[in-house]
Amino acid sequence: MRLMDFNLMNFNQKRVWVTGAGQGIGRKIAEQFQELGADVIGFDKQFLAQDYIFRTVTLDIADNDQVTQVCQHLMHETVHLDVLINAAGVLRLASTQETSIDDWQTCFDVNVSGVFYLLRQLIPQFKRQRSGAIVTVASNAAHQPRIGMAAYGASKAALASLSHCVGLELASFGVRCNVVSPGSTDTPMLQSMLPDSDAVAQTIRGIPEDFKLGIPLGKIAKPADIANTVLFLASDLAGHITLQNIVVDGGATLTQ
């Protein structure tokens, strides 16, 4: 039996871009790539900490002009990109009737349009180099309807569909596109929803009145749980995997 070659998880000299790298899942993803030898650039609207171990670039991905300028500048600096991770995201909670136009638009501007703006700039380079991996962080809310998550769930479902369409376009160029869909993960976004241990425990048990199933594994995910899956999909270990959506939610999504 041939043992798995874990050198395929080595990202030495690989150029990696990660959006949403200021905090939470995006930051953990960027840190893990950096620790595995990658040349990482993390993008976010703001970077509040002082101890980032990767290069940071301030960028509002919802602004097409900013995305265009930053991409053109960085690609002129180094004309190659091995991995793109789309991890930026925003959450707005309200029933459909009570969702404001601004909140609806914000979810789609950041969660969908920002990725579209990046891809429009970077697809030509991926095609020219005929290699690369794109991993997009969506949500299990795109698989299961949730009370109060109309804007967020719809935007993440659109994001997953966008990723699959781009994956079809790029497959013949040797570029792989996959989606990771986290469930409840211990990040500032979740902490704003679950302010205390009782709320966390209720989420793990499930909230029947909101048609929200519990988490069979009995715990909230850590950012590293999501990052590990993202890095696997970006690595050569996943060299024959594309157009997939891996749900990382401790079993909370029982059917797809």
N, C-alpha and C positions, 0 to 999 in steps of 0.2 A: 504494500500500500504506500502510495506517495503522500508524504506529509505536506500540509499546507505551507506555502512559502510566505511567511509573514513579512519578508522583505518587500512584498508587494504593497505593504502599508507604509512604505518609506516615501516621504514627500520631499526629500532633499532636492533643492534647486527647482522645485515646482512653484510656479507663480499662482497664487490663490487670492481671489477677491471674495470678501464676505460682507454682505449688507446687514444692517441691524446689529453691528458689532459693538455698540456702546454698552450693552448690558444683556443679561439673560442668556437665552440659547445662542444668539449670534456671537456674543463675546466668548462663550465656552467653545464654540466651534472654531473661532479664529485662534484661540489659545492652543487648542489641540493640534491644529495644523502647524502652528509655529513651533510647538514642541517636537513635532515629527519632521522638522527640517525645512518646512515650506517658507517661501518668501511671501508673507501675508500682508495684504492691505485690507484694513477694516473700514467700512463706511457707516456713517450714521449722521443723523441730524445734529446730535450733540454727544460729546463724550464727557461724562460727569466725573469719572474716576481719574486718578493720576498715575496709575500703575499698569497701563497697557503694555504688553510685551510684544505687540505687533505695531506696524505702522498704521496710523489713523489718518483718515481723510474725511473732513466734514462734507456731507452731501445730503440734500433733501431729494430723495429719489422720486418724490411726487412732482418735481419740477423738471420738465423735459429739457429745458435749456441748460440747467445745471448738469444734468446727466450727460448731455452731449458734450459740454465743455470739459468736464472731468474725464470722461472716457477718452476723448481725443488727446488730451494732454498726457494721460498715463500710457496710452497705447503708443504715442510718439516716443515716450521715455523708454519703453520696452515693448517691442512688437511681438508679444506672445502672451497667452493666458491659458494655463492648464486647467484651472478649476474655477467655476463661478458658483457661489452659494448665495441663494436668495433667502435671507432670513429676516429681513425687515418686516415688521407688521404692526398694526394698531388694532385695538379692540374698542368697539362702542356698543354698549348694552342698552337695549330698550325693546319694547314690543314694536312690531312693525308700525302700528298706528302712531306710536309716540317717538319713533325714530325721526330725527330732524333731517332735513335735506343735507345740511352740512356734515352730519355724522355719517350718513349714507355715502356721500361723495368722498369723505375722508377715507373710509374703509376701502373703497375701490381705487382711489388715487394712490394710496400707499401699497395696499396688498396686491393689487393687480396691475395698475397702470405703471407704477414704478418699475416693476419687473419687465413689462413690455418695453419701456423706454430703454432699459439696459440691454435687453436682447436685440433691439433694433440696431444698437451701436456695435454689439459684440458678435452677432451671428456672422457677419462677413469675415471676421478674423478666425472664428472657429472653422468656417468653411475653408479658408485659405490654408490653415495649418493641418486640417483633416485629422484632428484629434482634440480631446478635451472631455470634461465632464461637467454637467450642470446639475446641481441638486437644489430643489426648491422646498422650503419649509411651508407647508400648508397647515391643516388642522383636522382633527377627527370631527370637528363641527361641520366639515364639508360632507361628511358621510351620514350624520344623524341630525335630524332637526332638533333644535333646542329653543326653549322659550327664551325670548329676549335676545336672540342672536341672529336675527334675520340679516342684518347688514354684514356682520362678520362672517357668518356661515356662507352666505351667497358669494361674498368676495373670495373666500378661500376655495369654494367649489370652482369658481371661475379661474382662479390661479392654477389649480390642479389641471383643469382642461387646457389652459394655455401651455403649461409645461408639456403635456402629452402631444399637443399639436406641433410644438417646436421640436420635440423629440422625433416625431415622424419626419419632419423636414431635414433634420440633421443626421439621421441614422446612416444614410448612405455616405456621409462624410466622416464616419467613425467617431461621432460625438454622441455621448450617452446623456440622456435627460431623465432624471427620476425625481420623485416627490417623497418627502417624509412628512407624515401627518401626526404630530404629537397630540396627546390628550393633556390632561391637567399636569402642569409642570411647575416646579417651584421657581418662579421668576417674579420680577416686580409686577408684571401684568396679572399673574394669578393672585399675588398677594393683595392687589387692589380689590379683587373680587372676594377673597376669603381672608378677612382681617384677623381671625382668631382660630384657635385650635378646634373649637366646636364647628365652625364652618368647614374646615378641612375635613373633619371626621364625617360630617354630613355628606360631603362630596364623595368620599370614599364609599360610604354606605349606599349612596344614591338618593335622588330627590324625585320620588314618584310624581308629585304634583307638577313638576316641570318636565316630566317624561324623560328624566335623566337617569340612566343606569349607573350603578356604582362601578367600582374598580375591582375586578376579581383578585388582582394581586395584592390588594389591600394597602396600597401606598401611592403617594404622589410621585411622579417622575422627577428626577434631578436633571438639570440642563445637560449633564454629561451623558445621560441615557439617550438623549436625542442626538447629541454631538457624535457619539460613537457610531450611530447608524448612518449619519450623514457622511462621516469620514470613510466608513466602509463602502458606501455607494460611490464615493469619489475616487476610491482607490482601484488599483489593478486587480484586487481580489474580486471586484464586481465587474470585471471586464466584459462579461456577456449579459449584463443586466441593463435594460433600458425600458422606458415607458412604464415603469412600475410605481406604485404608490404604497409605501410601507407605513402602516399605522403603528405607532409606538405609544400605547395608552394603557398598558397593563390589563388589556382585555375588555376595556370599557365599551369598545365597539364590537358587539358580538356578531354582527352580520354586515356584509357589504353588498 
